[in-house]
Amino acid sequence: MSSIFGPVHSRRFGTSLGIDLSSSHKQCNFDCLYCELAPAPAMAHQHTITPVETIITDLKESLQKHPSIDVITITANGEPTMYPYLDTLVDEIDTIKGDIRTLILSNSACLSEPSVFNTLLKLDQVKLSLDAATPETFKKIDRPAEGIEIGIIIESITRFSHLFKGRLFLEILFVKGVNDSIKEIKALNQVLQGIECDRIDIGTIDRPPAYAVQGLSFEELHTLSHHFDSTLPIHIVSRTHASATPNSYSDEEILTTLSKRPLTSDDIDALFDRESKQRFAHLLNQGKIAQIERSNVIFFSPAENIHRKRAK
């Protein structure tokens, strides 16, 4: 079984070739409630290890077949930073990738290990998960292996964010009735304000989960996003846009909504009815609404907000 999959196109990261560091079965230090893989006990170490030489051989073959790649994404059926030869692998990828960017998708649990921390600093892009900020909620939603503490994870993410020279993305996945309380969001909001990142993606369950839990609607995610500080680069990631119910917004309500939280075109399609979209287009043509780019995603915000931030 090849360790390479794709290409996969992502709006957030471009066209990607994936490297699965646990292609045969799930190996993870979390057993998240929402995981799309079957439940499995959290483990501290990988037991089945693919040699670096095998991965690089597979990657070279895939790059020859698919030369127009934006990013090489390191992931796993589980947690990729558990792979014991990650540093060597990253160095080997760097020798053959050319202008292609490297990206890792991590649950953040191993970031406190110096070897992992220093390896991730070598990458072009890093996406770290942070589903909770309080110990009780963290253990409930992510079901970590023994000894993994959310306080240490938060400290490691914060420290990493101030040293990393590439693009850092955070992802929070919300599960109904588990980590979507106002108390938990306030705790997350406080933590996030100390982290320097390009974008914070908030989403919910969109594939069959490992356990009997439910996701949030797009409207619920949008309402929830308003509880975060307006200066945070929040991006709503949801495949449930299509199920949203459009509403009517006046010019003032459109500007107020965008002021609280910049929206993407997908968000506007989901939230605004036909007349509201016409009002939005008119405000955009008038220059009252402007576009801002956050790491490959275009957002719309009141023009005066953008000018005010630039003036600072």
Wavefront OBJ file of the C-alpha trace (Angstrom):
o trace
v 0.000 0.000 0.000
v 1.439 3.361 -1.064
v 1.962 5.987 1.619
v 1.005 8.724 -0.892
v -2.549 9.724 -1.761
v -4.114 12.400 -3.937
v -3.862 14.883 -5.473
v -6.583 16.445 -3.337
v -7.800 19.978 -3.922
v -8.410 22.169 -0.892
v -9.672 25.760 -0.944
v -7.595 26.434 2.138
v -4.285 24.918 1.041
v -4.392 24.354 -2.736
v -3.694 21.122 -4.633
v -2.037 18.644 -2.310
v -0.268 15.303 -2.345
v -0.777 13.606 1.002
v 1.734 11.481 2.883
v 0.041 9.006 5.236
v 2.511 8.019 7.965
v 0.204 5.267 9.223
v -1.399 3.938 6.051
v -2.200 0.442 7.336
v -4.279 1.348 10.425
v -5.088 4.053 12.959
v -2.238 5.019 15.319
v -3.043 8.070 17.416
v -2.518 9.548 20.870
v -6.132 10.799 20.770
v -9.385 8.901 20.313
v -11.547 11.907 19.420
v -15.318 11.675 19.663
v -15.671 13.113 16.163
v -12.947 11.103 14.385
v -13.968 9.726 10.993
v -11.874 6.608 11.705
v -13.176 3.744 13.820
v -12.706 4.037 17.605
v -9.333 2.830 18.843
v -7.554 3.211 22.184
v -5.195 6.193 22.289
v -1.548 5.120 22.187
v 1.694 6.863 23.090
v 3.849 5.483 20.246
v 3.511 4.122 16.736
v 3.858 0.345 16.517
v 3.838 -0.035 12.729
v 6.405 2.206 11.040
v 6.888 2.851 7.316
v 10.580 3.370 6.409
v 11.599 6.847 5.259
v 13.123 5.333 2.109
v 9.765 3.800 1.127
v 7.923 7.091 1.628
v 10.439 9.091 -0.402
v 10.384 6.547 -3.232
v 6.582 6.704 -3.349
v 6.661 10.509 -3.200
v 9.135 10.809 -6.089
v 6.941 8.592 -8.254
v 3.828 10.636 -7.405
v 5.550 13.955 -8.068
v 6.542 12.722 -11.525
v 2.919 11.802 -12.262
v 1.526 15.001 -10.721
v 4.011 17.868 -11.231
v 1.473 20.691 -10.668
v 1.249 20.375 -6.898
v 0.974 23.308 -4.470
v 1.658 21.481 -1.229
v 2.934 18.197 0.191
v 0.766 17.407 3.218
v 2.097 15.203 6.013
v -0.763 13.490 7.787
v -1.727 10.023 9.049
v -4.466 7.620 10.023
v -3.788 9.083 13.425
v -1.187 11.626 14.535
v 1.771 12.230 12.146
v 4.088 13.693 14.783
v 4.177 10.261 16.452
v 6.239 9.036 13.478
v 9.727 8.454 14.959
v 11.692 9.532 11.871
v 9.756 12.711 11.132
v 12.814 14.984 11.198
v 14.711 12.819 8.701
v 11.625 12.611 6.503
v 11.168 16.405 6.428
v 14.827 16.880 5.497
v 14.497 14.323 2.682
v 11.329 15.974 1.374
v 13.104 19.350 1.350
v 15.758 17.968 -1.012
v 13.196 17.022 -3.682
v 10.214 19.371 -3.263
v 11.529 22.388 -5.160
v 9.012 25.245 -4.895
v 6.272 23.023 -3.464
v 5.250 23.961 0.086
v 5.240 21.492 2.962
v 2.329 21.242 5.411
v 1.613 19.050 8.433
v -1.796 18.405 10.030
v -1.260 17.774 13.731
v -3.367 17.446 16.865
v -0.652 19.391 18.773
v -0.168 16.719 21.459
v 3.517 16.026 20.688
v 4.519 19.670 20.195
v 5.959 19.822 23.720
v 8.643 17.325 22.671
v 11.734 19.339 21.608
v 12.450 17.083 18.629
v 8.920 17.507 17.245
v 8.875 21.233 18.015
v 12.140 21.810 16.116
v 11.092 19.620 13.191
v 7.840 21.523 12.694
v 9.795 24.781 12.606
v 11.342 23.528 9.330
v 7.988 23.289 7.538
v 6.387 25.937 5.336
v 2.925 25.530 6.853
v 1.612 23.950 10.049
v -1.981 23.294 11.038
v -2.534 22.568 14.736
v -5.759 21.469 16.403
v -7.067 23.002 19.619
v -10.569 21.732 20.400
v -10.718 22.870 24.021
v -8.948 25.051 26.563
v -10.171 23.492 29.811
v -8.907 20.101 31.058
v -12.329 18.549 31.553
v -13.573 19.412 28.063
v -10.273 18.438 26.456
v -10.412 14.962 27.981
v -14.055 14.586 27.017
v -13.751 15.532 23.342
v -10.210 14.407 22.416
v -9.864 11.398 24.782
v -6.049 11.667 24.952
v -3.519 9.029 25.955
v -2.454 9.119 29.596
v -0.118 11.972 30.505
v -1.212 14.416 27.791
v -2.347 17.690 29.370
v -4.075 20.596 27.633
v -2.127 23.220 29.606
v 1.158 21.902 28.206
v -0.312 21.790 24.688
v -1.468 25.416 24.926
v 1.923 26.552 26.221
v 3.668 24.722 23.382
v 1.376 26.132 20.676
v 1.829 29.658 22.028
v 5.606 29.353 22.140
v 5.707 27.764 18.677
v 3.553 30.535 17.207
v 6.059 33.199 18.227
v 9.034 31.333 16.713
v 7.583 29.808 13.543
v 8.490 31.693 10.342
v 5.974 29.965 8.075
v 2.197 30.054 8.001
v 0.440 28.748 11.095
v -3.198 27.679 11.092
v -5.297 26.602 14.055
v -8.386 24.427 13.816
v -11.203 24.012 16.332
v -13.840 21.372 15.696
v -17.064 21.842 17.630
v -19.293 19.021 18.831
v -22.811 19.821 20.009
v -23.084 19.790 23.787
v -19.399 19.015 24.317
v -17.150 22.031 23.596
v -19.654 24.629 22.368
v -20.590 26.196 25.715
v -20.036 29.897 26.344
v -17.661 28.987 29.168
v -15.472 26.904 26.864
v -15.509 29.496 24.090
v -14.442 32.206 26.540
v -11.553 30.005 27.666
v -10.535 29.357 24.054
v -10.855 33.054 23.224
v -8.468 34.004 26.027
v -5.908 31.445 24.878
v -6.162 32.371 21.196
v -5.385 36.025 21.852
v -1.895 34.993 22.961
v -1.218 32.952 19.827
v 0.116 34.428 16.590
v -1.405 32.640 13.597
v -2.550 33.325 10.061
v -6.017 31.845 10.385
v -8.283 30.093 12.898
v -10.607 27.607 11.210
v -13.730 26.674 13.158
v -15.814 23.765 11.944
v -17.942 20.841 12.987
v -18.655 17.197 12.173
v -19.210 16.637 8.442
v -18.400 12.923 8.155
v -19.785 9.948 10.114
v -18.092 10.195 13.545
v -16.509 7.440 15.611
v -19.004 7.958 18.428
v -22.692 8.923 18.671
v -22.216 12.701 18.679
v -23.662 15.525 16.600
v -22.284 18.572 14.845
v -23.549 22.150 14.781
v -25.513 23.821 12.007
v -23.884 26.595 9.989
v -26.086 29.140 11.754
v -24.914 27.832 15.126
v -21.274 28.075 14.046
v -21.829 31.614 12.814
v -23.478 32.678 16.085
v -20.741 30.956 18.054
v -18.051 32.827 16.081
v -19.330 36.129 17.506
v -18.206 35.087 20.990
v -14.568 35.251 19.866
v -12.689 38.540 19.876
v -13.287 40.388 16.595
v -9.532 40.798 16.053
v -9.011 37.033 15.768
v -8.739 35.704 12.167
v -11.733 33.361 12.454
v -12.786 31.381 9.355
v -15.923 29.215 9.412
v -15.234 25.888 7.701
v -18.436 23.963 7.092
v -19.862 21.616 4.510
v -23.291 22.370 5.930
v -23.588 25.720 4.123
v -26.216 24.259 1.814
v -28.564 23.487 4.692
v -28.484 27.034 6.055
v -31.614 29.213 5.841
v -30.978 32.582 4.126
v -32.261 35.675 5.911
v -32.989 39.268 5.010
v -30.415 41.924 5.979
v -30.611 45.695 5.579
v -27.545 47.693 4.521
v -26.825 48.556 8.145
v -27.285 44.944 9.277
v -24.911 43.725 6.540
v -22.191 46.133 7.651
v -22.780 45.311 11.327
v -22.589 41.572 10.623
v -19.353 41.953 8.651
v -17.932 44.201 11.358
v -18.479 41.528 13.991
v -16.995 38.790 11.830
v -15.665 39.056 8.237
v -17.390 36.558 5.932
v -16.425 34.580 2.830
v -18.488 34.289 -0.358
v -19.731 30.885 0.831
v -20.861 32.417 4.129
v -22.734 35.177 2.309
v -24.424 32.682 -0.020
v -25.592 30.734 3.030
v -26.707 33.630 5.228
v -28.146 36.245 2.815
v -31.335 35.964 0.782
v -31.438 37.203 -2.829
v -32.295 40.820 -1.984
v -29.630 40.935 0.731
v -27.027 39.673 -1.748
v -28.028 42.525 -4.067
v -27.577 45.002 -1.205
v -24.197 43.428 -0.426
v -23.092 43.789 -4.064
v -24.203 47.437 -4.072
v -22.231 48.154 -0.868
v -19.205 46.423 -2.394
v -19.449 48.536 -5.566
v -19.770 51.666 -3.420
v -16.516 50.829 -1.660
v -18.196 50.439 1.729
v -17.158 46.780 1.796
v -13.630 45.638 0.980
v -11.823 42.343 0.533
v -9.061 41.005 2.739
v -6.991 37.867 2.103
v -6.057 35.503 4.900
v -3.839 32.694 3.663
v -5.662 31.742 0.458
v -9.156 32.675 1.724
v -10.917 35.914 0.705
v -13.014 37.642 3.379
v -15.322 40.655 3.152
v -15.282 43.342 5.843
v -16.421 46.965 6.175
v -13.848 49.109 4.388
v -13.528 51.451 7.373
v -12.510 48.519 9.585
v -9.676 47.602 7.233
v -8.496 51.206 6.961
v -8.578 51.526 10.754
v -6.429 48.405 11.204
v -3.940 49.569 8.585
v -3.688 52.949 10.277
v -2.564 51.242 13.475
l 1 2 3 4 5 6 7 8 9 10 11 12 13 14 15 16 17 18 19 20 21 22 23 24 25 26 27 28 29 30 31 32 33 34 35 36 37 38 39 40 41 42 43 44 45 46 47 48 49 50 51 52 53 54 55 56 57 58 59 60 61 62 63 64 65 66 67 68 69 70 71 72 73 74 75 76 77 78 79 80 81 82 83 84 85 86 87 88 89 90 91 92 93 94 95 96 97 98 99 100 101 102 103 104 105 106 107 108 109 110 111 112 113 114 115 116 117 118 119 120 121 122 123 124 125 126 127 128 129 130 131 132 133 134 135 136 137 138 139 140 141 142 143 144 145 146 147 148 149 150 151 152 153 154 155 156 157 158 159 160 161 162 163 164 165 166 167 168 169 170 171 172 173 174 175 176 177 178 179 180 181 182 183 184 185 186 187 188 189 190 191 192 193 194 195 196 197 198 199 200 201 202 203 204 205 206 207 208 209 210 211 212 213 214 215 216 217 218 219 220 221 222 223 224 225 226 227 228 229 230 231 232 233 234 235 236 237 238 239 240 241 242 243 244 245 246 247 248 249 250 251 252 253 254 255 256 257 258 259 260 261 262 263 264 265 266 267 268 269 270 271 272 273 274 275 276 277 278 279 280 281 282 283 284 285 286 287 288 289 290 291 292 293 294 295 296 297 298 299 300 301 302 303 304 305 306 307 308 309 310 311 312
